[in-house]
Amino acid sequence: MTSVCLVADCLKSYDKYREINILMRLGPTLTGDKPMHILCFNKNFKFINETLNDVHLLFSESKTIRYQLVYSTNESIKIIFYNINKMDKLLADHRVRKFLKSHGYTPLAGADDYMNDLAEHLKHNRLPAEFGVFFGYPLKDVMGFMGHPSLKHVKTTAWKVYGDPTLSDHVLSKFESAEKKVLELCQTLPIPQALLVLDSAS
């Protein structure tokens, strides 16, 4: 995980720190390298109202990032963030459509449909294993996690890797680079301007 504070200035204001922390954790989704990310908070978190307000201010006008709030039965608040461009590209992949269809999903469903379905699961603290594809994990790793007999677990990084790790390592490297890129942007530009740069690039 990339360190949030590479310069002391970001600690001068907790508001700025909180915003940078959110954006960095969403880095790969903001850059278009990862379709979806979920943030989870206890509803009694001291700064929950400020955090939800941050999310609204940061993303309510975004052209590429959409989000949903989910109030779960376990006293948590989950926020689903998804990059609509990356999601559309993912769902255009015939392998992904075939995989999702094999698990009972409508082949022509769009990104919003899948995220609405996910929100219903998250209300009851369920995360279907097939939704790993929306986190940007390679399809082979999602299938391996679900028990595909020809895919053997080889290591665990940010997720469990199955079969040849080359693609998985490449994806993880892109995620880590995206975090660093977003952090650097937020430390060199005003946050609204950094978001505009990311919005236009993803």
Secondary structure by P-SEA (a helix, b strand, c coil): cccccccccccccaaaaaaaaaaaaacccccccccbbbbbbcccccaaaaaaaaaaaaccccccbbbbbbbccccbbbbbbbcaaaaaaaaacaaaaaaaaaacccccccaaaaaaaaaaaaaaccccccccccccccaaaaaaaaccccccccccccccccccaaaaaaaaaaaaaaaaaaaaaaacccaaaaaaaaaaac
